[in-house]
Amino acid sequence: MGVLTYTDEHTSPVIPSKIFKASILDLHNSMPKLYPDAITSIKFIKGDDGVGSIK
């Protein structure tokens, strides 16, 4: 058994805070749009979309 490590680096004209917001905070909105055949919706099962909420 071996370990495989992969590192990739990209540059983007988008500021880091917008990338974070889109990839982490708004993921529940973008995933159903990006993969409509695989994901129909993401719902919060506990919490109010704040810290400690469970999706």
Secondary structure by P-SEA (a helix, b strand, c coil): cbbbbbbbbbbbcccaaaaaaaacccccccccccccccccccccccccccccccc
